[in-house]
């Protein structure tokens, strides 16, 4: 359970969801999981791409109405 | 690996243009890019202590009213203010460089700049970064 860290970006606009995701990820150890929640629509596409850019693993990304969840394992 | 490098010259001191520069810089760093920002001429004003708060819109400033309204709208929509973006850029490793020549012309000592600006340099400093850059922007 301590392996999973949650981050809410609800209400944040460009470029904050991506920035806060990266800042949170930098504080984690390799293999730890970050669960990001948000409602900035474009970030649901852009955050997974940015994670691929740096070799993280996107385990899950899903939309649930006006919210989304992205689950990332630090690479 | 997709990570590449980006440089941005910020020549403008306008709020809207400086915001674009810091959004690109922080976004690039968040995507794993090496980012260098070079602040020259009016762009130097936004990295003076308090300078980000003094920046005005390039259009529809209307004596400051337009700028105030835009800041209010940005806040309402969850867009970060410039001071926040400068701190984010620093935390994500963006290298911020003040233009030495502009500082001399405008009599701005390094102590007048925000602490996130760790470097002072000239055209050579910028170009050394730019020739390695995959994205080089002049704003």
Backbone of each chain as ProteinMPNN parsed JSONL, in Angstrom:
{"seq_chain_A": "XXXXXXXXXXXXXXXXXXXXXXXXXXXXXXXXXXXXXXXXXXXXXXXXXXXXXXXXXXXXXXXXXXXXXXXXXXX", "coords_chain_A": {"N_chain_A": [[0.843, -1.207, 0.0], [1.955, 1.21, 0.761], [3.353, 1.558, -1.434], [1.965, 2.949, -3.269], [1.155, 6.156, -4.376], [-0.975, 8.954, -4.143], [-2.25, 11.567, -6.235], [-3.976, 14.536, -6.701], [-5.159, 16.419, -9.391], [-7.328, 17.83, -9.862], [-9.234, 20.485, -11.12], [-7.067, 21.878, -11.991], [-5.362, 23.571, -14.666], [-3.787, 23.609, -17.946], [-0.318, 24.254, -17.746], [-0.402, 22.636, -15.545], [-1.383, 20.021, -14.564], [0.384, 18.16, -15.766], [2.886, 19.146, -14.888], [2.67, 18.9, -12.072], [2.364, 16.163, -11.902], [4.85, 15.274, -12.823], [6.512, 16.442, -10.871], [5.657, 15.092, -8.581], [6.315, 12.504, -9.25], [9.063, 12.592, -9.348], [9.716, 12.492, -6.723], [9.345, 9.928, -5.99], [10.442, 6.464, -5.617], [12.064, 4.178, -7.848], [9.838, 1.942, -9.389], [7.785, 2.455, -7.665], [4.32, 3.461, -7.445], [2.341, 5.965, -8.932], [-0.742, 7.482, -8.606], [-2.718, 9.412, -10.467], [-5.258, 11.78, -10.401], [-7.631, 13.655, -12.268], [-9.261, 16.404, -14.071], [-8.746, 17.802, -16.309], [-9.133, 17.706, -19.608], [-7.375, 17.292, -21.901], [-5.037, 16.517, -20.708], [-5.315, 13.851, -20.113], [-4.52, 12.562, -22.393], [-2.033, 13.71, -22.784], [-0.39, 13.414, -20.518], [0.161, 10.56, -20.263], [1.706, 10.286, -22.633], [3.884, 11.969, -22.067], [4.965, 10.55, -19.987], [5.807, 8.203, -21.224], [7.841, 9.343, -22.68], [9.897, 9.561, -20.873], [10.378, 7.058, -19.996], [8.742, 5.908, -18.074], [6.203, 3.654, -16.831], [2.98, 3.418, -17.991], [0.368, 2.186, -16.405], [-2.34, 2.194, -16.379], [-4.922, 4.118, -17.84], [-7.777, 5.927, -17.579], [-11.025, 7.231, -18.354], [-13.625, 8.625, -16.451], [-16.51, 9.689, -16.714], [-16.524, 13.062, -15.989], [-14.09, 12.993, -14.848], [-10.695, 11.722, -14.704], [-8.353, 8.985, -14.382], [-4.967, 8.215, -14.003], [-2.553, 5.764, -13.88], [0.674, 5.287, -12.884], [3.793, 3.662, -13.135], [6.876, 4.244, -11.737], [9.785, 4.409, -13.695]], "CA_chain_A": [[0.0, 0.0, 0.0], [2.857, 2.365, 0.794], [3.948, 1.627, -2.771], [1.108, 3.757, -4.13], [0.986, 7.542, -3.942], [-2.075, 9.59, -4.882], [-2.12, 12.993, -6.552], [-5.158, 15.112, -7.35], [-4.955, 17.632, -10.186], [-8.685, 18.309, -10.186], [-9.344, 21.947, -11.131], [-5.864, 22.484, -12.573], [-5.363, 23.726, -16.127], [-2.493, 23.513, -18.621], [0.351, 22.956, -17.854], [-0.226, 22.19, -14.167], [-1.504, 18.573, -14.289], [1.637, 17.517, -16.178], [3.97, 19.608, -14.005], [2.51, 18.307, -10.739], [2.625, 14.731, -12.057], [6.308, 15.084, -12.881], [7.096, 16.788, -9.563], [5.328, 14.003, -7.644], [7.051, 11.317, -9.683], [10.487, 12.762, -9.01], [9.893, 12.206, -5.287], [9.153, 8.488, -5.768], [11.531, 5.553, -5.958], [11.801, 3.319, -8.989], [8.897, 0.858, -9.106], [6.614, 2.962, -6.924], [3.202, 3.799, -8.33], [1.657, 7.237, -8.719], [-2.101, 7.493, -9.144], [-3.075, 10.807, -10.694], [-6.658, 12.021, -10.738], [-7.796, 15.006, -12.787], [-10.411, 16.66, -14.95], [-8.301, 18.573, -17.482], [-9.342, 16.644, -20.605], [-6.216, 17.024, -22.768], [-3.982, 15.872, -19.912], [-5.49, 12.397, -20.151], [-3.679, 12.1, -23.503], [-0.67, 14.266, -22.78], [0.43, 12.891, -19.418], [0.741, 9.256, -20.622], [2.766, 10.476, -23.638], [5.05, 12.533, -21.38], [5.549, 9.486, -19.161], [6.551, 7.36, -22.167], [9.042, 10.088, -23.077], [10.971, 9.414, -19.886], [10.57, 5.654, -19.631], [7.852, 5.395, -17.013], [5.202, 2.735, -17.359], [1.582, 3.793, -17.72], [-0.323, 0.923, -16.144], [-3.766, 2.354, -16.646], [-5.464, 5.483, -17.935], [-9.199, 5.767, -17.902], [-11.931, 8.34, -18.146], [-14.841, 8.237, -15.724], [-17.326, 10.898, -16.759], [-15.709, 14.271, -16.125], [-12.795, 12.781, -14.177], [-9.874, 10.629, -15.213], [-7.322, 8.423, -13.498], [-3.8, 7.657, -14.693], [-1.731, 5.017, -12.919], [2.022, 5.297, -13.471], [4.885, 3.056, -12.367], [8.128, 4.959, -12.013], [10.795, 3.589, -14.362]], "C_chain_A": [[0.871, 1.246, 0.0], [3.551, 2.548, -0.554], [3.174, 2.551, -3.696], [0.907, 5.151, -3.545], [-0.086, 8.197, -4.796], [-1.806, 11.075, -5.089], [-3.412, 13.455, -7.213], [-4.76, 16.366, -8.123], [-6.305, 18.231, -10.573], [-8.729, 19.838, -10.069], [-8.132, 22.633, -11.733], [-5.974, 22.53, -14.092], [-3.926, 23.648, -16.636], [-1.53, 24.573, -18.089], [0.422, 22.226, -16.514], [-0.382, 20.677, -13.934], [-0.217, 17.815, -14.638], [2.789, 17.877, -15.238], [3.883, 18.907, -12.642], [2.748, 16.797, -10.782], [4.131, 14.474, -12.043], [6.956, 15.381, -11.534], [6.871, 15.65, -8.563], [6.16, 12.762, -7.967], [8.518, 11.394, -9.285], [10.764, 12.425, -7.547], [9.78, 10.713, -4.993], [10.413, 7.705, -6.119], [11.101, 4.718, -7.156], [10.865, 2.172, -8.576], [7.682, 1.302, -8.328], [5.544, 3.447, -7.907], [2.554, 5.121, -7.924], [0.28, 7.152, -9.372], [-2.553, 8.941, -9.24], [-4.546, 10.892, -11.07], [-6.777, 13.446, -11.27], [-9.048, 15.166, -13.605], [-10.038, 17.568, -16.116], [-8.185, 17.595, -18.642], [-8.085, 16.29, -21.405], [-5.116, 16.291, -22.011], [-4.109, 14.35, -19.903], [-4.707, 11.78, -21.32], [-2.22, 12.498, -23.29], [0.202, 13.704, -21.655], [0.981, 11.498, -19.752], [1.866, 9.379, -21.651], [4.042, 11.009, -22.972], [5.741, 11.484, -20.511], [6.349, 8.522, -20.031], [7.87, 8.023, -22.546], [10.211, 9.83, -22.126], [11.075, 7.989, -19.347], [9.777, 5.166, -18.429], [6.856, 4.435, -17.663], [3.799, 3.211, -16.976], [0.783, 2.502, -17.613], [-1.777, 1.017, -16.577], [-4.066, 3.835, -16.865], [-6.913, 5.353, -18.368], [-10.004, 7.007, -17.544], [-13.164, 7.834, -17.427], [-15.728, 9.471, -15.647], [-16.43, 12.111, -16.908], [-14.37, 14.159, -15.389], [-12.002, 11.714, -14.908], [-8.87, 10.186, -14.162], [-6.183, 7.913, -14.382], [-2.905, 7.017, -13.625], [-0.348, 4.799, -13.551], [3.007, 4.574, -12.545], [6.182, 3.739, -12.74], [9.179, 4.016, -12.566], [12.206, 3.898, -13.92]], "O_chain_A": [[0.563, 2.225, -0.68], [4.237, 3.542, -0.79], [3.652, 2.901, -4.775], [0.539, 5.307, -2.38], [-0.114, 8.025, -6.014], [-1.219, 11.745, -4.24], [-3.884, 12.841, -8.169], [-4.109, 17.261, -7.583], [-6.4, 19.037, -11.499], [-8.317, 20.408, -9.058], [-8.158, 23.842, -11.965], [-6.583, 21.663, -14.719], [-2.976, 23.625, -15.854], [-1.931, 25.733, -17.995], [1.216, 21.299, -16.358], [0.402, 20.098, -13.182], [0.213, 16.935, -13.892], [3.571, 17.012, -14.843], [4.876, 18.392, -12.127], [3.265, 16.217, -9.828], [4.62, 13.582, -11.35], [7.85, 14.654, -11.101], [7.768, 15.291, -7.8], [6.642, 12.068, -7.073], [9.133, 10.388, -8.93], [11.895, 12.112, -7.175], [10.079, 10.273, -3.883], [11.311, 8.192, -6.806], [9.91, 4.577, -7.434], [11.074, 1.522, -7.552], [6.659, 0.617, -8.322], [5.841, 3.796, -9.049], [2.262, 5.364, -6.753], [0.157, 6.794, -10.544], [-2.746, 9.613, -8.227], [-5.019, 10.169, -11.947], [-6.1, 14.348, -10.777], [-9.804, 14.217, -13.817], [-10.915, 18.05, -16.833], [-7.278, 16.763, -18.68], [-7.767, 15.112, -21.566], [-4.35, 15.53, -22.603], [-3.12, 13.643, -19.706], [-4.285, 10.625, -21.251], [-1.3, 11.731, -23.574], [1.409, 13.54, -21.833], [2.172, 11.264, -19.545], [2.867, 8.667, -21.563], [5.144, 10.554, -23.279], [6.957, 11.526, -20.325], [7.427, 8.072, -19.643], [8.889, 7.352, -22.713], [11.373, 9.877, -22.531], [11.773, 7.74, -18.364], [10.101, 4.137, -17.837], [6.696, 4.413, -18.883], [3.481, 3.382, -15.799], [0.554, 1.814, -18.608], [-2.363, 0.054, -17.073], [-3.533, 4.697, -16.166], [-7.223, 4.746, -19.393], [-9.712, 7.72, -16.584], [-13.689, 6.764, -17.737], [-15.711, 10.205, -14.659], [-15.651, 12.187, -17.858], [-13.611, 15.126, -15.322], [-12.564, 10.901, -15.642], [-8.579, 10.898, -13.2], [-6.423, 7.253, -15.393], [-2.555, 7.637, -12.621], [-0.23, 4.199, -14.619], [3.054, 4.832, -11.343], [6.547, 3.806, -13.914], [9.441, 2.958, -11.994], [13.153, 3.279, -14.404]]}, "seq_chain_B": "XXXXXXXXXXXXXXXXXXXXXXXXXXXXXXXXXXXXXXXXXXXXXXXXXXXXXXXXXXXXXXXXXXXXXXXXXXXXXXXXXXXXXXXXXXXXXXXXXXXXXXXXXXXXXXXXXXXXXXXXXXXXXXXXXXXXXXXXXXX", "coords_chain_B": {"N_chain_B": [[15.229, 6.93, -26.391], [13.063, 9.644, -25.777], [13.739, 12.12, -24.82], [14.832, 15.387, -25.395], [16.505, 18.489, -26.182], [15.698, 21.939, -25.405], [15.653, 25.408, -26.12], [14.838, 28.683, -25.048], [14.564, 31.987, -25.896], [13.605, 34.676, -24.051], [12.527, 37.639, -24.944], [10.603, 39.451, -24.717], [8.733, 41.43, -22.375], [6.118, 41.2, -21.897], [3.151, 40.066, -20.285], [1.529, 37.989, -21.424], [3.211, 36.853, -23.338], [5.456, 36.112, -21.851], [4.273, 34.275, -20.145], [3.676, 32.247, -21.98], [6.267, 31.442, -22.574], [7.193, 30.402, -20.089], [5.351, 28.363, -19.675], [5.913, 26.657, -21.819], [8.563, 26.042, -21.177], [8.384, 24.787, -18.634], [6.683, 22.702, -19.283], [8.212, 21.331, -21.198], [10.384, 20.523, -19.613], [8.985, 18.841, -17.905], [8.416, 16.842, -19.651], [10.778, 15.672, -19.815], [12.79, 16.999, -21.135], [15.908, 18.771, -21.609], [16.092, 22.039, -20.632], [16.791, 25.372, -21.471], [16.476, 28.714, -20.569], [16.767, 32.001, -21.742], [17.064, 35.26, -20.763], [16.487, 38.335, -22.06], [16.738, 41.857, -22.825], [13.535, 43.268, -22.632], [12.526, 41.035, -21.558], [14.071, 40.506, -19.39], [12.927, 41.924, -17.363], [10.847, 40.403, -16.255], [12.057, 38.56, -14.653], [13.095, 39.967, -12.629], [13.024, 40.628, -9.122], [9.743, 40.633, -8.041], [8.981, 41.296, -10.556], [7.46, 39.591, -12.18], [4.926, 40.036, -11.244], [4.51, 42.591, -12.065], [4.277, 42.539, -14.8], [2.524, 43.205, -17.852], [-0.363, 42.781, -20.03], [0.116, 42.365, -23.572], [-1.753, 43.305, -25.295], [-4.891, 45.018, -24.985], [-4.532, 45.971, -22.389], [-5.54, 48.181, -21.096], [-4.918, 50.295, -19.23], [-4.191, 48.691, -17.113], [-6.409, 47.453, -16.218], [-7.323, 45.441, -17.953], [-5.294, 43.57, -17.675], [-5.569, 42.857, -14.976], [-8.11, 41.719, -15.093], [-7.616, 39.546, -16.78], [-5.823, 38.064, -15.227], [-7.535, 37.329, -13.187], [-9.348, 35.713, -14.589], [-7.646, 33.692, -15.427], [-6.922, 32.555, -12.991], [-9.394, 31.624, -12.119], [-9.788, 29.604, -13.945], [-7.884, 27.785, -13.288], [-5.302, 28.152, -14.227], [-1.867, 28.478, -13.699], [-0.132, 31.174, -11.963], [2.527, 33.459, -12.961], [4.687, 33.562, -11.148], [4.448, 31.121, -9.827], [4.944, 29.377, -11.949], [7.61, 29.983, -12.495], [8.848, 28.989, -10.213], [8.142, 26.286, -10.493], [9.486, 25.678, -12.874], [12.118, 25.912, -11.986], [12.203, 23.887, -10.06], [11.905, 21.663, -11.674], [14.232, 21.663, -13.012], [14.852, 23.495, -15.044], [17.131, 25.547, -16.677], [17.853, 28.814, -16.011], [18.884, 31.769, -17.448], [20.25, 34.953, -17.111], [20.665, 37.802, -19.203], [23.753, 39.152, -19.571], [24.636, 41.501, -20.809], [22.287, 43.031, -21.102], [21.702, 43.377, -18.424], [23.777, 45.016, -17.649], [23.317, 47.289, -19.256], [20.845, 48.126, -18.28], [21.369, 48.471, -15.726], [21.043, 46.428, -13.738], [21.7, 44.595, -11.013], [22.76, 41.212, -10.136], [21.629, 40.527, -7.751], [19.148, 41.675, -7.828], [17.597, 39.981, -9.227], [15.303, 37.177, -9.361], [15.882, 34.322, -7.217], [15.826, 31.919, -8.591], [17.03, 32.278, -10.98], [19.999, 31.285, -11.855], [22.201, 31.592, -13.388], [24.305, 33.812, -15.285], [24.832, 35.135, -18.468], [26.1, 35.459, -21.882], [25.812, 35.95, -25.444], [27.264, 33.789, -26.387], [26.893, 31.858, -24.411], [24.174, 31.354, -24.674], [24.109, 30.396, -27.344], [25.696, 28.116, -27.247], [24.01, 26.405, -25.9], [21.848, 26.459, -27.661], [22.756, 25.32, -30.042], [22.757, 22.699, -29.498], [20.171, 22.29, -29.276], [16.93, 20.976, -29.954], [14.583, 22.217, -30.171], [14.255, 25.512, -30.571], [13.402, 28.623, -29.475], [12.261, 31.979, -29.955], [10.921, 34.485, -28.162]], "CA_chain_B": [[14.632, 7.871, -25.415], [12.533, 10.818, -26.487], [14.161, 13.384, -24.226], [15.702, 16.224, -26.208], [16.698, 19.759, -25.493], [14.961, 23.119, -25.889], [16.061, 26.703, -25.587], [13.872, 29.761, -25.264], [14.958, 33.362, -25.584], [12.472, 35.554, -23.746], [12.917, 39.022, -25.237], [9.442, 40.274, -24.368], [8.34, 41.516, -20.969], [4.654, 41.144, -21.822], [2.617, 38.963, -19.477], [1.041, 36.868, -22.227], [4.336, 36.191, -24.006], [6.284, 35.477, -20.817], [3.535, 33.081, -19.702], [3.888, 31.21, -22.996], [7.646, 30.951, -22.422], [7.324, 29.571, -18.883], [4.541, 27.154, -19.877], [6.701, 25.774, -22.692], [9.764, 25.583, -20.467], [8.014, 23.824, -17.59], [6.137, 21.538, -19.984], [9.35, 20.607, -21.779], [11.114, 19.866, -18.523], [8.138, 17.751, -17.409], [8.516, 15.77, -20.629], [12.134, 15.124, -19.749], [13.746, 17.742, -21.961], [16.825, 19.755, -21.022], [15.568, 23.333, -21.064], [17.507, 26.592, -21.1], [15.786, 29.979, -20.876], [17.686, 33.14, -21.763], [16.22, 36.444, -20.573], [17.185, 39.509, -22.563], [15.944, 43.086, -22.97], [12.352, 43.432, -21.768], [12.332, 39.754, -20.883], [14.784, 40.528, -18.103], [12.047, 42.519, -16.345], [9.972, 39.437, -15.575], [12.804, 37.773, -13.66], [13.464, 40.805, -11.495], [12.161, 40.372, -7.966], [8.468, 41.346, -8.195], [8.767, 41.616, -11.968], [6.372, 38.778, -12.745], [3.663, 40.675, -10.845], [4.371, 43.885, -12.753], [4.105, 42.336, -16.244], [1.205, 43.594, -18.362], [-0.755, 42.189, -21.306], [0.594, 43.094, -24.755], [-2.935, 43.933, -25.898], [-6.038, 45.188, -24.103], [-4.142, 46.19, -20.995], [-6.511, 49.183, -20.632], [-4.448, 50.933, -17.999], [-4.017, 47.7, -16.049], [-7.689, 46.786, -15.962], [-7.347, 44.208, -18.75], [-4.367, 42.611, -17.062], [-6.212, 42.361, -13.746], [-9.205, 40.819, -15.464], [-7.039, 38.31, -17.318], [-5.284, 37.296, -14.094], [-8.696, 36.761, -12.504], [-9.888, 34.633, -15.427], [-6.67, 32.591, -15.375], [-7.047, 31.913, -11.675], [-10.682, 30.918, -12.107], [-9.678, 28.414, -14.795], [-6.838, 26.879, -12.81], [-4.0, 28.397, -14.88], [-0.952, 28.993, -12.674], [0.441, 32.503, -12.216], [3.908, 33.389, -13.448], [5.604, 33.227, -10.054], [4.346, 29.67, -9.618], [5.618, 28.701, -13.064], [9.059, 30.16, -12.329], [9.267, 28.015, -9.182], [8.019, 24.951, -11.096], [10.607, 25.525, -13.821], [13.333, 25.688, -11.196], [12.13, 22.562, -9.425], [12.052, 20.635, -12.706], [15.586, 21.702, -13.56], [15.058, 24.447, -16.143], [18.243, 26.46, -16.453], [17.45, 30.18, -16.349], [20.087, 32.578, -17.628], [20.043, 36.384, -17.347], [21.58, 38.366, -20.207], [24.721, 40.022, -18.888], [24.681, 42.804, -21.473], [21.074, 43.765, -20.717], [21.823, 43.741, -16.999], [24.683, 46.159, -17.584], [22.633, 48.447, -19.859], [19.711, 48.555, -17.46], [21.885, 48.614, -14.359], [20.353, 45.447, -12.89], [22.63, 43.627, -10.415], [22.203, 39.862, -10.003], [20.838, 40.485, -6.513], [17.788, 42.14, -8.118], [16.867, 38.929, -9.934], [14.78, 36.103, -8.501], [16.957, 33.353, -6.968], [15.767, 30.795, -9.528], [17.974, 32.572, -12.076], [21.281, 30.939, -11.235], [23.295, 31.864, -14.324], [24.374, 35.037, -16.085], [25.628, 34.787, -19.642], [25.989, 36.26, -23.089], [25.377, 35.296, -26.679], [27.947, 32.499, -26.494], [26.23, 30.939, -23.48], [22.923, 30.936, -25.302], [24.319, 29.62, -28.571], [26.206, 26.788, -26.882], [22.827, 25.591, -25.61], [20.944, 26.409, -28.827], [23.223, 24.429, -31.105], [22.396, 21.344, -29.089], [18.714, 22.288, -29.071], [16.029, 20.474, -30.994], [13.522, 23.226, -30.233], [14.831, 26.804, -30.165], [12.324, 29.601, -29.66], [12.491, 33.395, -29.622], [9.588, 35.006, -27.818]], "C_chain_B": [[14.241, 9.173, -26.109], [13.108, 12.143, -25.991], [15.138, 14.139, -25.125], [15.798, 17.579, -25.549], [16.001, 20.917, -26.2], [15.597, 24.367, -25.307], [14.98, 27.723, -25.92], [14.557, 31.084, -24.932], [13.678, 34.107, -25.241], [12.96, 36.991, -23.879], [11.812, 39.971, -24.779], [9.201, 40.295, -22.861], [6.836, 41.461, -20.795], [4.189, 39.893, -21.072], [2.26, 37.745, -20.332], [2.194, 36.116, -22.888], [5.232, 35.481, -22.993], [5.602, 34.22, -20.28], [3.757, 31.923, -20.67], [5.276, 30.594, -22.824], [7.768, 30.013, -21.218], [6.484, 28.294, -18.984], [5.302, 26.159, -20.745], [7.9, 25.196, -21.945], [9.416, 24.525, -19.425], [7.46, 22.55, -18.211], [7.243, 20.687, -20.587], [10.117, 19.854, -20.719], [10.311, 18.681, -17.985], [8.118, 16.577, -18.374], [9.937, 15.228, -20.723], [13.167, 15.849, -20.58], [14.695, 18.581, -21.101], [16.388, 21.12, -21.534], [16.433, 24.472, -20.543], [16.665, 27.792, -21.502], [16.797, 31.116, -20.766], [16.853, 34.415, -21.767], [16.981, 37.697, -20.997], [16.206, 40.666, -22.782], [14.701, 43.078, -22.069], [12.038, 42.139, -21.02], [13.031, 39.698, -19.535], [13.861, 41.047, -16.99], [11.239, 41.469, -15.574], [10.723, 38.572, -14.572], [13.446, 38.657, -12.589], [12.539, 40.455, -10.337], [10.906, 41.241, -8.09], [8.094, 41.611, -9.64], [7.625, 40.837, -12.598], [5.016, 39.396, -12.404], [3.423, 41.984, -11.594], [4.107, 43.742, -14.25], [2.665, 42.625, -16.661], [0.924, 42.886, -19.682], [-0.238, 43.029, -22.474], [-0.543, 43.801, -25.473], [-4.018, 44.038, -24.828], [-5.649, 45.305, -22.628], [-5.107, 47.181, -20.32], [-6.137, 49.763, -19.266], [-4.322, 49.985, -16.823], [-5.281, 46.913, -15.765], [-7.755, 45.436, -16.689], [-6.465, 43.135, -18.149], [-4.968, 42.008, -15.797], [-7.322, 41.37, -14.061], [-8.664, 39.479, -15.954], [-6.474, 37.441, -16.193], [-6.412, 36.613, -13.328], [-9.268, 35.565, -13.262], [-8.955, 33.421, -15.377], [-6.805, 31.814, -14.064], [-8.314, 31.057, -11.612], [-10.599, 29.6, -12.882], [-8.511, 27.505, -14.402], [-5.503, 27.011, -13.528], [-3.066, 29.02, -13.838], [-0.468, 30.408, -12.992], [1.942, 32.373, -12.518], [4.904, 33.041, -12.346], [5.619, 31.726, -9.776], [5.098, 28.923, -10.709], [7.139, 28.832, -12.958], [9.586, 29.154, -11.3], [9.203, 26.593, -9.726], [9.171, 24.681, -12.062], [11.882, 25.193, -13.058], [13.341, 24.284, -10.602], [12.348, 21.442, -10.443], [13.382, 20.745, -13.448], [15.798, 22.592, -14.767], [16.203, 25.392, -15.767], [17.829, 27.849, -16.923], [18.671, 31.091, -16.324], [19.707, 34.03, -17.894], [21.078, 36.888, -18.334], [22.471, 39.422, -19.544], [24.719, 41.425, -19.482], [23.461, 43.651, -21.089], [21.167, 44.241, -19.264], [22.724, 44.962, -16.829], [23.991, 47.42, -18.113], [21.577, 49.016, -18.936], [20.074, 48.657, -15.987], [21.132, 47.713, -13.373], [21.393, 44.484, -12.302], [21.954, 42.266, -10.232], [21.295, 39.756, -8.775], [19.394, 40.957, -6.726], [16.949, 41.088, -8.825], [16.351, 37.884, -8.953], [15.85, 35.009, -8.357], [16.95, 32.155, -7.914], [16.669, 31.022, -10.744], [19.381, 32.4, -11.507], [22.477, 31.319, -12.107], [23.161, 33.237, -14.971], [25.234, 34.682, -17.29], [25.379, 35.714, -20.804], [25.583, 35.412, -24.271], [26.011, 33.907, -26.814], [27.303, 31.441, -25.613], [24.938, 30.415, -24.098], [23.179, 30.001, -26.479], [24.893, 28.231, -28.292], [25.046, 25.848, -26.548], [21.992, 25.391, -26.869], [21.446, 25.443, -29.899], [23.061, 22.969, -30.761], [20.868, 21.183, -29.029], [17.95, 21.733, -30.257], [14.854, 21.416, -31.189], [14.13, 24.516, -29.716], [13.845, 27.907, -30.485], [12.761, 31.009, -29.236], [11.124, 34.027, -29.388], [9.718, 36.458, -27.378]], "O_chain_B": [[14.992, 9.719, -26.917], [12.98, 13.168, -26.66], [16.149, 13.586, -25.559], [15.235, 17.795, -24.476], [15.75, 20.884, -27.405], [16.024, 24.384, -24.152], [14.304, 27.628, -26.944], [15.064, 31.273, -23.827], [12.759, 34.163, -26.059], [13.706, 37.491, -23.038], [12.061, 41.143, -24.493], [9.436, 39.306, -22.166], [6.325, 41.65, -19.691], [4.763, 38.814, -21.212], [2.637, 36.617, -20.013], [2.164, 34.889, -22.988], [5.71, 34.376, -23.249], [6.263, 33.222, -19.993], [3.992, 30.785, -20.263], [5.441, 29.377, -22.916], [8.38, 28.949, -21.32], [6.865, 27.259, -18.438], [5.335, 24.965, -20.449], [8.21, 24.011, -22.067], [10.076, 23.489, -19.342], [7.731, 21.449, -17.73], [7.21, 19.46, -20.494], [10.46, 18.686, -20.898], [10.879, 17.642, -17.648], [7.838, 15.446, -17.976], [10.253, 14.427, -21.603], [14.296, 15.379, -20.721], [14.335, 19.038, -20.016], [16.322, 21.335, -22.745], [16.764, 24.539, -19.359], [16.197, 27.879, -22.637], [17.581, 31.179, -19.819], [16.035, 34.628, -22.663], [17.98, 38.073, -20.384], [14.999, 40.46, -22.907], [14.824, 42.897, -20.858], [11.373, 42.15, -19.985], [12.636, 38.941, -18.648], [13.996, 40.661, -15.829], [10.981, 41.631, -14.381], [10.104, 37.92, -13.73], [14.225, 38.189, -11.759], [11.402, 40.035, -10.55], [11.01, 42.459, -8.229], [7.0, 42.102, -9.917], [6.905, 41.358, -13.45], [4.069, 39.292, -13.184], [2.285, 42.43, -11.74], [3.75, 44.72, -14.906], [1.718, 42.334, -15.931], [1.845, 42.445, -20.369], [-0.163, 44.254, -22.379], [-0.322, 44.785, -26.179], [-4.054, 43.246, -23.886], [-6.345, 44.806, -21.744], [-5.443, 47.041, -19.144], [-6.907, 49.727, -18.306], [-4.341, 50.413, -15.669], [-5.24, 45.846, -15.152], [-8.183, 44.429, -16.123], [-6.823, 41.958, -18.111], [-4.887, 40.8, -15.574], [-7.466, 40.336, -13.409], [-9.178, 38.419, -15.597], [-6.632, 36.22, -16.209], [-6.276, 35.476, -12.878], [-9.625, 34.546, -12.671], [-9.405, 32.278, -15.297], [-6.803, 30.583, -14.046], [-8.301, 29.929, -11.12], [-11.247, 28.614, -12.529], [-8.195, 26.556, -15.121], [-4.665, 26.112, -13.462], [-3.44, 29.984, -13.171], [-0.401, 30.795, -14.159], [2.533, 31.307, -12.348], [5.861, 32.304, -12.585], [6.671, 31.14, -9.521], [5.805, 27.954, -10.433], [7.87, 27.9, -13.294], [10.638, 28.546, -11.497], [10.092, 25.783, -9.463], [9.754, 23.597, -12.066], [12.632, 24.297, -13.445], [14.354, 23.586, -10.636], [12.908, 20.397, -10.112], [13.628, 20.006, -14.401], [16.814, 22.47, -15.452], [16.226, 25.957, -14.673], [17.495, 28.041, -18.092], [19.389, 31.176, -15.328], [18.925, 34.309, -18.804], [22.232, 36.458, -18.311], [21.996, 40.436, -19.033], [24.79, 42.416, -18.755], [23.589, 44.839, -20.791], [20.764, 45.355, -18.93], [22.476, 45.824, -15.986], [24.067, 48.484, -17.498], [21.428, 50.232, -18.818], [19.226, 48.892, -15.126], [20.653, 48.162, -12.331], [21.916, 43.637, -13.027], [20.727, 42.177, -10.18], [20.326, 38.997, -8.765], [18.519, 40.674, -5.907], [15.745, 41.263, -9.008], [16.889, 37.724, -7.857], [16.637, 34.794, -9.279], [17.954, 31.452, -8.03], [17.026, 30.078, -11.448], [19.883, 33.255, -10.778], [23.614, 31.363, -11.637], [22.06, 33.748, -15.175], [26.252, 34.004, -17.15], [24.56, 36.63, -20.731], [25.077, 34.301, -24.118], [25.374, 32.969, -27.293], [27.178, 30.281, -26.005], [24.643, 29.221, -24.058], [22.55, 28.949, -26.6], [24.605, 27.28, -29.019], [25.085, 24.659, -26.864], [21.487, 24.296, -27.121], [20.643, 24.814, -30.589], [23.207, 22.098, -31.619], [20.35, 20.097, -28.768], [18.287, 21.991, -31.412], [14.209, 21.415, -32.238], [14.483, 24.604, -28.54], [13.491, 28.106, -31.647], [13.525, 31.186, -28.287], [10.288, 34.095, -30.289], [8.719, 37.094, -27.043]]}, "name": "protein", "num_of_chains": 2, "seq": "XXXXXXXXXXXXXXXXXXXXXXXXXXXXXXXXXXXXXXXXXXXXXXXXXXXXXXXXXXXXXXXXXXXXXXXXXXXXXXXXXXXXXXXXXXXXXXXXXXXXXXXXXXXXXXXXXXXXXXXXXXXXXXXXXXXXXXXXXXXXXXXXXXXXXXXXXXXXXXXXXXXXXXXXXXXXXXXXXXXXXXXXXXXXXXXXXXXXXXXXXXXXXXXXXXXXXX"}
